[in-house]
Amino acid sequence: MRSEASKALALKEWHADETFVRFLAENGKNFRNIYLAGGEPAVILKQKNFLHQLLQFIEPNTVDLVVNTNGTQLIADLEALLQTFKCINIVLSVDGVGSVNEYIRYPSKWTVIEENIQEMESLKDKYSNLKLCVTITVQIYNVFKITEIFER
């Protein structure tokens, strides 16, 4: 069954593939970790819909959800998800501060990212099951400014 589910994942419409949905229905109660990455989970409607579809197959209060995001948009229904999942780890992929990040991740706007980070920080104060971390890809465009990320 796993090989069939793996084939379904390779499909463009993997989230709606009958084999993959059947795999979720049969195995979802055993899931303990779910990791959403690739594309932009906070923006791509298919990923948002998939997450809500997934809730019918899992026991979310036993699942750690990890979401990798560039921070340009808040995760839809984040507060409701915080009340549902055991733990939510948001991994912010940020490559610089201000104009450095805007150059590397065009057309992002640093002020928007900063506002979204502040909103997530305020939720973190309210929900102990929210964890935030930052990942950085060191490259020629940010190597001399990388410490600014840590100073924020």
DSSP file (Angstrom, degrees, kcal/mol; ACC not computed):
  #  RESIDUE AA STRUCTURE BP1 BP2  ACC     N-H-->O    O-->H-N    N-H-->O    O-->H-N    TCO  KAPPA ALPHA  PHI   PSI    X-CA   Y-CA   Z-CA
    1    1 A M     >        0   0    0      0, 0.0     4,-2.4     0, 0.0     5,-0.2   0.000 360.0 360.0 360.0 -38.0    0.0    0.0    0.0
    2    2 A R  H  >  +     0   0    0      1,-0.2     4,-2.7     2,-0.2     5,-0.2   0.888 360.0  53.0 -59.9 -39.2    2.8    2.4    0.8
    3    3 A S  H  > S+     0   0    0      1,-0.2     4,-2.0     2,-0.2    -1,-0.2   0.890 109.0  50.0 -65.3 -36.6    4.2    2.2   -2.8
    4    4 A E  H  > S+     0   0    0      2,-0.2     4,-1.9     1,-0.2    -2,-0.2   0.912 111.8  48.1 -64.9 -42.1    0.7    3.0   -4.1
    5    5 A A  H  X S+     0   0    0     -4,-2.4     4,-1.9     1,-0.2    -2,-0.2   0.891 109.5  53.3 -65.8 -38.7    0.5    6.0   -1.8
    6    6 A S  H  X S+     0   0    0     -4,-2.7     4,-1.1     1,-0.2    -1,-0.2   0.895 107.5  51.0 -62.7 -39.5    4.0    7.1   -2.8
    7    7 A K  H  X S+     0   0    0     -4,-2.0     4,-0.5     1,-0.2     3,-0.5   0.899 108.0  53.0 -62.8 -39.6    2.9    7.0   -6.5
    8    8 A A  H >< S+     0   0    0     -4,-1.9     3,-1.2     1,-0.2    -1,-0.2   0.866 102.4  58.7 -64.2 -35.9   -0.1    9.2   -5.6
    9    9 A L  H 3< S+     0   0    0     -4,-1.9     5,-0.2     1,-0.3    -1,-0.2   0.824 100.0  57.7 -62.7 -30.3    2.2   11.7   -3.9
   10   10 A A  H 3< S+     0   0    0     -4,-1.1    -1,-0.3    -3,-0.5    -2,-0.2   0.660  88.3  97.9 -75.4 -14.7    4.0   12.2   -7.2
   11   11 A L  S X< S-     0   0    0     -3,-1.2     3,-1.2    -4,-0.5     4,-0.1  -0.400  82.4-123.7 -74.0 151.1    0.8   13.1   -9.0
   12   12 A K  T 3  S+     0   0    0      1,-0.3     3,-0.3     2,-0.1     2,-0.1   0.876 114.4  40.8 -60.6 -39.0    0.0   16.8   -9.5
   13   13 A E  T >> S+     0   0    0      1,-0.2     3,-1.7     2,-0.1     4,-0.7  -0.280  75.3 144.2-103.0  45.0   -3.4   16.4   -7.7
   14   14 A W  G X4  +     0   0    0     -3,-1.2     3,-0.8     1,-0.3    -1,-0.2   0.818  64.0  61.5 -56.4 -35.8   -1.9   14.1   -5.0
   15   15 A H  G 34 S+     0   0    0     -3,-0.3    -1,-0.3     1,-0.2    -2,-0.1   0.745 112.5  37.0 -66.2 -22.9   -4.2   15.6   -2.3
   16   16 A A  G <4 S+     0   0    0     -3,-1.7    -1,-0.2     4,-0.0    -2,-0.2   0.420  84.9 125.3-108.4  -0.9   -7.3   14.4   -4.1
   17   17 A D    <X  -     0   0    0     -3,-0.8     4,-2.7    -4,-0.7     5,-0.2  -0.393  61.4-135.8 -64.3 132.5   -6.0   11.1   -5.4
   18   18 A E  H  > S+     0   0    0      1,-0.2     4,-2.3     2,-0.2     5,-0.2   0.872 103.2  50.6 -57.9 -41.7   -8.2    8.2   -4.4
   19   19 A T  H  > S+     0   0    0      2,-0.2     4,-2.1     1,-0.2    -1,-0.2   0.913 112.5  46.4 -64.5 -42.8   -5.3    6.0   -3.4
   20   20 A F  H  > S+     0   0    0      2,-0.2     4,-2.4     1,-0.2    -2,-0.2   0.917 112.4  49.3 -67.6 -43.2   -3.7    8.7   -1.3
   21   21 A V  H  X S+     0   0    0     -4,-2.7     4,-2.5     1,-0.2    -1,-0.2   0.897 111.0  50.7 -63.1 -39.8   -7.0    9.5    0.4
   22   22 A R  H  X S+     0   0    0     -4,-2.3     4,-2.4    -5,-0.2    -1,-0.2   0.902 108.1  52.9 -63.5 -40.4   -7.6    5.8    1.1
   23   23 A F  H  X S+     0   0    0     -4,-2.1     4,-2.1     2,-0.2     5,-0.3   0.923 110.3  48.0 -59.8 -44.5   -4.1    5.6    2.6
   24   24 A L  H  X S+     0   0    0     -4,-2.4     4,-2.9     1,-0.2     5,-0.2   0.925 111.2  50.3 -61.2 -44.8   -4.9    8.5    4.9
   25   25 A A  H  < S+     0   0    0     -4,-2.5     4,-0.3     1,-0.2    -1,-0.2   0.883 116.3  41.4 -62.3 -38.6   -8.2    7.0    5.9
   26   26 A E  H  < S+     0   0    0     -4,-2.4    -1,-0.2    -5,-0.2    -2,-0.2   0.783 131.6  21.5 -80.1 -27.6   -6.6    3.7    6.7
   27   27 A N  H >< S+     0   0    0     -4,-2.1     3,-2.3    -5,-0.2     4,-0.4   0.537  90.1  98.4-120.2 -10.3   -3.5    5.0    8.5
   28   28 A G  G >< S+     0   0    0     -4,-2.9     3,-1.6    -5,-0.3    31,-0.5   0.800  76.7  63.9 -55.3 -34.8   -4.2    8.5    9.7
   29   29 A K  G 3  S+     0   0    0      1,-0.3    -1,-0.3    -4,-0.3    29,-0.1   0.692 101.5  53.8 -64.7 -16.6   -5.0    7.5   13.2
   30   30 A N  G <  S+     0   0    0     -3,-2.3    -1,-0.3    28,-0.0    -2,-0.2   0.528  81.5 114.2 -93.6  -7.6   -1.4    6.4   13.5
   31   31 A F    <   +     0   0    0     -3,-1.6    28,-0.3    -4,-0.4     3,-0.1  -0.406  29.0 165.7 -66.9 136.8    0.2    9.7   12.4
   32   32 A R        +     0   0    0      1,-0.3    32,-2.8    -2,-0.1     2,-0.4   0.522  67.5  35.0-121.9 -19.4    2.1   11.5   15.1
   33   33 A N  E     -a   64   0A   0     30,-0.2     2,-0.4     2,-0.0    -1,-0.3  -1.000  57.8-175.6-139.5 135.6    4.0   14.1   12.9
   34   34 A I  E     -a   65   0A   0     30,-2.4    32,-3.3    -2,-0.4     2,-0.5  -0.999   7.3-165.8-130.9 130.4    2.9   15.9    9.8
   35   35 A Y  E     -a   66   0A   0     -2,-0.4     2,-0.6    30,-0.2    32,-0.2  -0.963   1.0-166.3-122.6 116.8    5.3   18.2    7.9
   36   36 A L  E     +a   67   0A   0     30,-3.2    32,-2.7    -2,-0.5     2,-0.3  -0.905  29.2 136.8-104.4 120.2    4.0   20.6    5.3
   37   37 A A        +     0   0    0     -2,-0.6     3,-0.1    30,-0.2    32,-0.1  -0.936  25.1  68.1-150.7 170.6    6.6   22.2    3.1
   38   38 A G  S    S+     0   0    0      1,-0.4     2,-0.2    -2,-0.3    30,-0.1   0.376  95.9  20.6  84.6 138.2    7.1   23.0   -0.6
   39   39 A G  S    S-     0   0    0      1,-0.1    -1,-0.4     2,-0.0     0, 0.0  -0.535 119.3 -62.2  63.8-141.8    5.2   25.6   -2.3
   40   40 A E    >>  -     0   0    0     -2,-0.2     4,-2.9    -3,-0.1     3,-2.2  -0.832  43.0-161.5-141.5 100.9    3.9   27.9    0.4
   41   41 A P  T 34 S+     0   0    0      0, 0.0    28,-0.1     0, 0.0    -1,-0.1   0.759  92.1  55.0 -55.7 -27.4    1.5   26.2    2.8
   42   42 A A  T 34 S+     0   0    0     26,-0.2    34,-0.2     1,-0.1    27,-0.1   0.640 120.9  28.9 -80.2 -12.5    0.1   29.6    4.0
   43   43 A V  T <4 S+     0   0    0     -3,-2.2     2,-0.5    30,-0.1    -1,-0.1   0.770  94.3  89.4-114.2 -42.1   -0.8   30.6    0.4
   44   44 A I    >X  -     0   0    0     -4,-2.9     4,-1.8     1,-0.2     3,-0.7  -0.482  60.9-152.8 -73.4 117.1   -1.5   27.5   -1.7
   45   45 A L  H 3> S+     0   0    0     -2,-0.5     4,-3.0     1,-0.3     5,-0.3   0.840  92.3  60.6 -58.0 -37.3   -5.2   26.7   -1.4
   46   46 A K  H 3> S+     0   0    0      1,-0.2     4,-2.4     2,-0.2    -1,-0.3   0.887 106.0  47.1 -60.9 -38.4   -4.6   23.0   -2.1
   47   47 A Q  H <> S+     0   0    0     -3,-0.7     4,-2.2     2,-0.2    -1,-0.2   0.895 112.1  49.7 -71.5 -38.3   -2.4   22.7    1.0
   48   48 A K  H  X S+     0   0    0     -4,-1.8     4,-1.8     2,-0.2    -2,-0.2   0.947 114.1  45.3 -61.6 -47.8   -5.0   24.6    3.1
   49   49 A N  H  X S+     0   0    0     -4,-3.0     4,-2.5     1,-0.2    -2,-0.2   0.897 110.9  54.1 -63.3 -40.5   -7.8   22.3    1.9
   50   50 A F  H  X S+     0   0    0     -4,-2.4     4,-2.8    -5,-0.3    -1,-0.2   0.909 105.4  53.3 -60.7 -42.4   -5.6   19.2    2.4
   51   51 A L  H  X S+     0   0    0     -4,-2.2     4,-1.1     1,-0.2    -1,-0.2   0.911 111.5  45.0 -61.0 -42.5   -4.9   20.2    6.0
   52   52 A H  H  < S+     0   0    0     -4,-1.8     4,-0.4     1,-0.2    -1,-0.2   0.870 113.2  50.7 -69.5 -36.1   -8.7   20.5    6.7
   53   53 A Q  H >< S+     0   0    0     -4,-2.5     3,-1.4     1,-0.2     4,-0.3   0.897 105.5  57.8 -64.1 -40.3   -9.4   17.2    4.9
   54   54 A L  H >X S+     0   0    0     -4,-2.8     3,-2.1     1,-0.3     4,-1.1   0.809  90.2  72.3 -61.0 -31.8   -6.7   15.5    6.9
   55   55 A L  T 3< S+     0   0    0     -4,-1.1    -1,-0.3     1,-0.3    -2,-0.2   0.761  90.3  59.4 -58.7 -25.7   -8.4   16.4   10.2
   56   56 A Q  T <4 S+     0   0    0     -3,-1.4    -1,-0.3    -4,-0.4    -2,-0.2   0.664 110.6  41.3 -77.0 -14.1  -11.1   13.8    9.5
   57   57 A F  T <4 S+     0   0    0     -3,-2.1     2,-0.2    -4,-0.3    -2,-0.2   0.569 109.7  56.9-108.6 -11.9   -8.5   11.0    9.4
   58   58 A I  S  < S-     0   0    0     -4,-1.1   -29,-0.2   -29,-0.1     3,-0.1  -0.631  76.6-119.9-116.1 171.5   -6.2   11.8   12.3
   59   59 A E    >   -     0   0    0    -31,-0.5     3,-2.5   -28,-0.3     4,-0.2  -0.840  32.1-169.6-106.8  89.0   -6.3   12.4   16.0
   60   60 A P  G >  S+     0   0    0      0, 0.0    26,-1.9     0, 0.0     3,-1.7   0.750  77.6  66.9 -59.3 -27.8   -5.0   15.9   15.9
   61   61 A N  G 3  S+     0   0    0     24,-0.3    24,-0.1     1,-0.3    23,-0.0   0.554 106.4  44.4 -71.6  -3.2   -4.5   16.2   19.7
   62   62 A T  G <  S+     0   0    0     -3,-2.5     2,-0.4   -31,-0.1    -1,-0.3   0.291 101.3  90.3-113.6   5.8   -1.8   13.5   19.3
   63   63 A V    <   -     0   0    0     -3,-1.7    24,-1.3    -4,-0.2    23,-1.2  -0.872  62.0-147.6-115.1 135.0   -0.1   15.0   16.3
   64   64 A D  E     -ab  33  87A   0    -32,-2.8   -30,-2.4    -2,-0.4     2,-0.5  -0.878  20.0-155.4 -92.5 125.4    2.7   17.5   16.0
   65   65 A L  E     -ab  34  88A   0     22,-3.1    24,-3.3    -2,-0.5     2,-0.5  -0.899   7.2-167.0-105.0 127.7    2.2   19.7   12.9
   66   66 A V  E     -ab  35  89A   0    -32,-3.3   -30,-3.2    -2,-0.5     2,-0.5  -0.968   4.8-173.6-114.9 127.2    5.3   21.3   11.3
   67   67 A V  E     -ab  36  90A   0     22,-2.7    24,-2.8    -2,-0.5     2,-0.6  -0.980  11.8-154.7-124.7 122.3    4.7   24.0    8.7
   68   68 A N  E     + b   0  91A   0    -32,-2.7     2,-0.3    -2,-0.5    24,-0.2  -0.851  29.2 162.4 -95.2 124.7    7.5   25.5    6.7
   69   69 A T  E     - b   0  92A   0     22,-2.7    24,-2.9    -2,-0.6   -29,-0.1  -0.965  48.3-135.8-142.7 155.1    6.7   29.1    5.6
   70   70 A N        -     0   0    0     -2,-0.3    22,-0.1    22,-0.2    -1,-0.1   0.467  49.5-122.3 -88.6  -2.3    8.4   32.2    4.3
   71   71 A G  S    S+     0   0    0      2,-0.2    45,-0.2    20,-0.1    46,-0.1   0.513  77.7 122.1  79.9   4.8    6.2   34.3    6.6
   72   72 A T  S    S+     0   0    0      1,-0.1     2,-0.3    44,-0.1    -1,-0.1   0.734  80.6  24.8 -74.1 -19.7    4.7   36.5    3.8
   73   73 A Q  S    S-     0   0    0     40,-0.0    -2,-0.2    43,-0.0     2,-0.1  -0.995  85.5-112.9-140.4 147.8    1.2   35.3    4.9
   74   74 A L        -     0   0    0     -2,-0.3     2,-0.4     1,-0.1     3,-0.0  -0.480  43.1 -99.6 -73.3 150.4   -0.3   34.1    8.1
   75   75 A I    >   -     0   0    0     -2,-0.1     3,-1.6     1,-0.1     4,-0.2  -0.580  45.1-109.7 -72.3 125.5   -1.4   30.5    8.2
   76   76 A A  T 3  S+     0   0    0     -2,-0.4    -1,-0.1     1,-0.3     5,-0.1  -0.277  97.6   3.8 -57.9 137.5   -5.2   30.4    7.7
   77   77 A D  T 3> S+     0   0    0      1,-0.1     4,-2.7     3,-0.1    -1,-0.3   0.764  81.7 153.1  60.5  28.0   -7.1   29.4   10.9
   78   78 A L  H <> S+     0   0    0     -3,-1.6     4,-2.3     1,-0.2     5,-0.2   0.905  70.0  50.3 -56.6 -44.0   -3.8   29.2   12.8
   79   79 A E  H  > S+     0   0    0      1,-0.2     4,-1.1     2,-0.2    -1,-0.2   0.904 111.6  47.9 -63.9 -40.0   -5.6   29.9   16.1
   80   80 A A  H  4 S+     0   0    0      1,-0.2     4,-0.4     2,-0.2     3,-0.3   0.900 111.4  51.1 -65.4 -39.8   -8.2   27.2   15.5
   81   81 A L  H >X S+     0   0    0     -4,-2.7     4,-3.0     1,-0.2     3,-1.2   0.872 104.4  57.8 -64.5 -36.1   -5.4   24.8   14.5
   82   82 A L  H 3< S+     0   0    0     -4,-2.3    -1,-0.2     1,-0.3    -2,-0.2   0.817 105.3  50.6 -63.6 -29.4   -3.6   25.6   17.8
   83   83 A Q  T 3< S+     0   0    0     -4,-1.1    -1,-0.3    -3,-0.3    -2,-0.2   0.580 117.8  40.6 -81.3  -9.4   -6.6   24.5   19.7
   84   84 A T  T <4 S+     0   0    0     -3,-1.2    -2,-0.2    -4,-0.4     2,-0.2   0.833 101.6  66.7-105.8 -47.2   -6.7   21.3   17.7
   85   85 A F  S  < S-     0   0    0     -4,-3.0   -24,-0.3     1,-0.1     3,-0.2  -0.474  74.4-129.1 -85.6 151.3   -3.1   20.0   17.3
   86   86 A K  S    S-     0   0    0    -26,-1.9     2,-0.3   -23,-1.2   -22,-0.2   0.922  92.7  -6.8 -58.7 -46.1   -0.9   18.7   20.1
   87   87 A C  E     -b   64   0A   0    -24,-1.3   -22,-3.1     2,-0.0     2,-0.5  -0.988  59.7-155.5-152.8 142.5    1.9   21.0   18.9
   88   88 A I  E     -bc  65 130A   0     41,-3.0    43,-2.8    -2,-0.3     2,-0.6  -0.984   8.9-166.7-123.0 121.4    2.4   23.3   15.9
   89   89 A N  E     -bc  66 131A   0    -24,-3.3   -22,-2.7    -2,-0.5     2,-0.6  -0.930   4.9-162.3-106.0 116.6    6.0   24.1   14.9
   90   90 A I  E     -bc  67 132A   0     41,-3.2    43,-2.2    -2,-0.6     2,-0.7  -0.894   1.9-161.0-102.3 120.7    6.3   27.0   12.4
   91   91 A V  E     -bc  68 133A   0    -24,-2.8   -22,-2.7    -2,-0.6     2,-0.6  -0.887   8.0-154.7-103.0 109.4    9.6   27.1   10.6
   92   92 A L  E     -bc  69 134A   0     41,-3.3    43,-3.0    -2,-0.7     2,-1.0  -0.753   2.6-152.2 -88.7 120.9   10.2   30.5    9.2
   93   93 A S  E     + c   0 135A   0    -24,-2.9     2,-0.4    -2,-0.6    43,-0.2  -0.813  29.7 162.5 -94.7 101.5   12.5   30.5    6.2
   94   94 A V        -     0   0    0     41,-2.0    43,-0.1    -2,-1.0     3,-0.1  -0.978  24.2-174.9-126.5 131.6   14.1   33.9    6.3
   95   95 A D        -     0   0    0     -2,-0.4     2,-0.3     1,-0.2    44,-0.2   0.330  66.7 -18.8-110.8   6.6   17.2   34.9    4.4
   96   96 A G        -     0   0    0     52,-0.1     2,-0.4    53,-0.1    -1,-0.2  -0.971  67.5 -90.2 173.4 179.0   17.8   38.4    5.6
   97   97 A V  S >  S-     0   0    0     -2,-0.3     3,-1.5    48,-0.2     4,-0.2  -0.915  80.2 -28.9-114.3 140.6   16.3   41.4    7.2
   98   98 A G  T 3> S+     0   0    0     -2,-0.4     4,-2.2     1,-0.3     3,-0.3  -0.295 132.0   4.9  61.7-129.6   14.7   44.3    5.3
   99   99 A S  H 3> S+     0   0    0      1,-0.2     4,-2.1     2,-0.2    -1,-0.3   0.762 127.3  62.1 -65.0 -26.4   16.0   44.9    1.8
  100  100 A V  H <> S+     0   0    0     -3,-1.5     4,-2.3     2,-0.2    -1,-0.2   0.957 109.3  40.5 -63.9 -49.0   18.2   41.8    1.9
  101  101 A N  H  > S+     0   0    0     -3,-0.3     4,-3.2     1,-0.2    -2,-0.2   0.900 113.8  54.5 -65.1 -39.7   15.3   39.5    2.3
  102  102 A E  H  < S+     0   0    0     -4,-2.2    -1,-0.2     1,-0.2    -2,-0.2   0.860 110.7  46.4 -63.1 -34.8   13.2   41.5   -0.2
  103  103 A Y  H >< S+     0   0    0     -4,-2.1     3,-0.8    -5,-0.2    -2,-0.2   0.942 118.1  40.4 -71.2 -47.7   16.0   41.1   -2.8
  104  104 A I  H 3< S+     0   0    0     -4,-2.3    -2,-0.2     1,-0.2    -3,-0.2   0.893 126.9  34.0 -68.5 -39.9   16.5   37.4   -2.2
  105  105 A R  T >< S-     0   0    0     -4,-3.2     3,-2.7    -5,-0.2    -1,-0.2  -0.233  97.8-155.5-113.6  42.9   12.8   36.6   -1.8
  106  106 A Y  T <  S+     0   0    0     -3,-0.8    -3,-0.1     1,-0.3     3,-0.1  -0.326  71.7  27.4 -54.6 135.9   11.3   39.2   -4.3
  107  107 A P  T 3  S+     0   0    0      0, 0.0    -1,-0.3     0, 0.0    -5,-0.1  -0.792  93.5 114.9-100.3  30.0    8.4   40.3   -4.2
  108  108 A S    <   -     0   0    0     -3,-2.7     2,-0.5    -7,-0.2    -3,-0.1  -0.195  56.3-140.2 -60.9 154.7    8.2   39.8   -0.4
  109  109 A K    >>  -     0   0    0      1,-0.1     4,-1.9    -3,-0.1     3,-0.6  -0.981   2.1-148.4-119.0 121.7    7.9   42.9    1.8
  110  110 A W  H 3> S+     0   0    0     -2,-0.5     4,-3.0     1,-0.2     5,-0.2   0.856  96.9  59.0 -59.4 -37.4    9.9   42.8    5.0
  111  111 A T  H 3> S+     0   0    0      1,-0.2     4,-2.1     2,-0.2    -1,-0.2   0.883 107.0  47.9 -61.0 -37.1    7.3   44.9    6.9
  112  112 A V  H <> S+     0   0    0     -3,-0.6     4,-2.4     2,-0.2    -1,-0.2   0.924 112.5  48.3 -67.8 -45.1    4.6   42.3    6.2
  113  113 A I  H  X S+     0   0    0     -4,-1.9     4,-2.5     1,-0.2    -2,-0.2   0.922 111.5  50.4 -60.8 -44.4    6.9   39.5    7.3
  114  114 A E  H  X S+     0   0    0     -4,-3.0     4,-2.3     1,-0.2    -1,-0.2   0.905 110.0  49.6 -62.6 -42.2    7.7   41.3   10.5
  115  115 A E  H  X S+     0   0    0     -4,-2.1     4,-2.2    -5,-0.2    -1,-0.2   0.906 111.4  49.6 -61.6 -41.9    4.1   42.0   11.2
  116  116 A N  H  X S+     0   0    0     -4,-2.4     4,-2.4   -45,-0.2    -2,-0.2   0.885 109.6  50.9 -66.5 -38.4    3.3   38.3   10.7
  117  117 A I  H  X S+     0   0    0     -4,-2.5     4,-2.6     2,-0.2    -1,-0.2   0.918 109.9  50.4 -63.8 -42.7    6.1   37.2   13.0
  118  118 A Q  H  X S+     0   0    0     -4,-2.3     4,-2.1     2,-0.2    -2,-0.2   0.895 109.7  50.8 -62.2 -39.8    4.8   39.6   15.7
  119  119 A E  H  X S+     0   0    0     -4,-2.2     4,-1.9     2,-0.2    -1,-0.2   0.920 111.7  47.0 -63.2 -43.7    1.3   38.1   15.3
  120  120 A M  H  X S+     0   0    0     -4,-2.4     4,-2.1     1,-0.2    -2,-0.2   0.878 109.8  54.1 -66.2 -36.8    2.7   34.6   15.7
  121  121 A E  H  X S+     0   0    0     -4,-2.6     4,-1.4     2,-0.2    -1,-0.2   0.889 107.3  50.7 -62.6 -38.8    4.8   35.7   18.7
  122  122 A S  H  X S+     0   0    0     -4,-2.1     4,-0.9     1,-0.2    -1,-0.2   0.880 110.4  49.0 -68.3 -35.9    1.6   37.1   20.3
  123  123 A L  H  X S+     0   0    0     -4,-1.9     4,-2.8     1,-0.2     3,-0.4   0.856 105.4  59.0 -67.4 -34.4   -0.1   33.7   19.7
  124  124 A K  H  < S+     0   0    0     -4,-2.1     6,-0.2     1,-0.2    -1,-0.2   0.855 101.8  53.8 -62.7 -34.8    2.9   32.0   21.2
  125  125 A D  H  < S+     0   0    0     -4,-1.4    -1,-0.2     1,-0.2    -2,-0.2   0.810 115.5  40.5 -66.9 -29.6    2.3   33.9   24.4
  126  126 A K  H  < S+     0   0    0     -4,-0.9     2,-0.5    -3,-0.4    -2,-0.2   0.792 118.2  45.1 -89.1 -32.3   -1.3   32.6   24.4
  127  127 A Y    ><  -     0   0    0     -4,-2.8     3,-1.4     1,-0.1    -1,-0.2  -0.952  59.0-164.5-122.1 115.5   -0.7   29.0   23.3
  128  128 A S  T 3  S+     0   0    0     -2,-0.5    -1,-0.1     1,-0.3    -4,-0.1   0.633  87.6  67.7 -72.3 -12.3    2.1   27.0   24.8
  129  129 A N  T 3  S+     0   0    0    -47,-0.1   -41,-3.0   -44,-0.1     2,-0.6   0.348  79.7  95.1 -90.6   7.8    1.8   24.4   22.0
  130  130 A L  E <   -c   88   0A   0     -3,-1.4     2,-0.4    -6,-0.2   -41,-0.2  -0.882  53.1-176.4-100.3 125.2    3.1   26.9   19.3
  131  131 A K  E     -c   89   0A   0    -43,-2.8   -41,-3.2    -2,-0.6     2,-0.4  -0.964   5.2-164.2-119.9 137.1    6.8   26.8   18.6
  132  132 A L  E     +c   90   0A   0     -2,-0.4     2,-0.3   -43,-0.2   -41,-0.2  -0.958  13.8 164.1-120.7 139.0    8.6   29.2   16.2
  133  133 A C  E     -c   91   0A   0    -43,-2.2   -41,-3.3    -2,-0.4     2,-0.4  -0.971  25.4-132.9-146.4 164.3   12.0   28.8   14.7
  134  134 A V  E     -c   92   0A   0     -2,-0.3     2,-0.4   -43,-0.2   -41,-0.2  -0.949  11.4-164.6-121.5 136.1   13.9   30.4   11.8
  135  135 A T  E     -c   93   0A   0    -43,-3.0   -41,-2.0    -2,-0.4     2,-0.4  -0.939   9.6-163.7-116.6 146.6   15.9   28.7    9.1
  136  136 A I        -     0   0    0     -2,-0.4     2,-0.8   -43,-0.2   -41,-0.2  -0.984  16.2-148.2-131.3 136.1   18.4   30.5    7.0
  137  137 A T        -     0   0    0     -2,-0.4     2,-0.3   -43,-0.1     5,-0.1  -0.919  24.8-143.4-101.1 109.8   20.1   29.7    3.7
  138  138 A V        +     0   0    0     -2,-0.8     2,-0.3     3,-0.1   -43,-0.0  -0.573  36.3 151.6 -75.6 131.1   23.5   31.3    3.8
  139  139 A Q    >>  -     0   0    0     -2,-0.3     4,-1.9   -44,-0.2     3,-1.4  -0.906  61.1 -86.1-151.2 174.7   24.4   32.6    0.4
  140  140 A I  T 34 S+     0   0    0     -2,-0.3     4,-0.3     1,-0.3    -2,-0.0   0.801 121.5  58.3 -59.5 -30.3   26.5   35.3   -1.3
  141  141 A Y  T 34 S+     0   0    0      1,-0.2    -1,-0.3     2,-0.1   -37,-0.1   0.681 122.1  20.5 -76.6 -17.3   23.6   37.8   -1.1
  142  142 A N  T X> S+     0   0    0     -3,-1.4     3,-1.9    -5,-0.1     4,-0.8   0.473  88.4 103.7-128.2  -3.6   23.3   37.6    2.7
  143  143 A V  T 3< S+     0   0    0     -4,-1.9     3,-0.4     1,-0.3     4,-0.2   0.813  88.0  44.7 -57.6 -34.1   26.6   36.2    4.1
  144  144 A F  T 34 S+     0   0    0     -4,-0.3    -1,-0.3     1,-0.2    -2,-0.1   0.511 120.3  40.7 -88.4  -3.4   27.8   39.7    5.3
  145  145 A K  T X4 S+     0   0    0     -3,-1.9     3,-1.6     1,-0.1     4,-0.5   0.279  79.5 108.6-121.4   6.4   24.4   40.6    6.9
  146  146 A I  T >X S+     0   0    0     -4,-0.8     3,-1.3    -3,-0.4     4,-0.7   0.812  70.3  63.8 -60.3 -33.1   23.4   37.2    8.4
  147  147 A T  H 3> S+     0   0    0      1,-0.3     4,-1.2    -4,-0.2     3,-0.3   0.753  87.4  72.1 -66.1 -21.9   23.9   38.4   12.0
  148  148 A E  H <> S+     0   0    0     -3,-1.6     4,-0.7     1,-0.2    -1,-0.3   0.829  91.1  59.0 -62.2 -30.6   21.1   41.0   11.6
  149  149 A I  H X4 S+     0   0    0     -3,-1.3     3,-0.8    -4,-0.5    -1,-0.2   0.911 106.6  46.5 -63.1 -41.4   18.6   38.1   11.6
  150  150 A F  H 3< S+     0   0    0     -4,-0.7    -1,-0.2    -3,-0.3    -2,-0.2   0.721 104.9  61.2 -75.1 -21.4   19.8   37.0   15.1
  151  151 A E  H 3<        0   0    0     -4,-1.2    -1,-0.2     1,-0.2    -2,-0.2   0.641 360.0 360.0 -79.1 -14.6   19.7   40.6   16.4
  152  152 A R    <<        0   0    0     -3,-0.8    -1,-0.2    -4,-0.7    -2,-0.1   0.458 360.0 360.0 -79.1 360.0   16.0   40.8   15.7
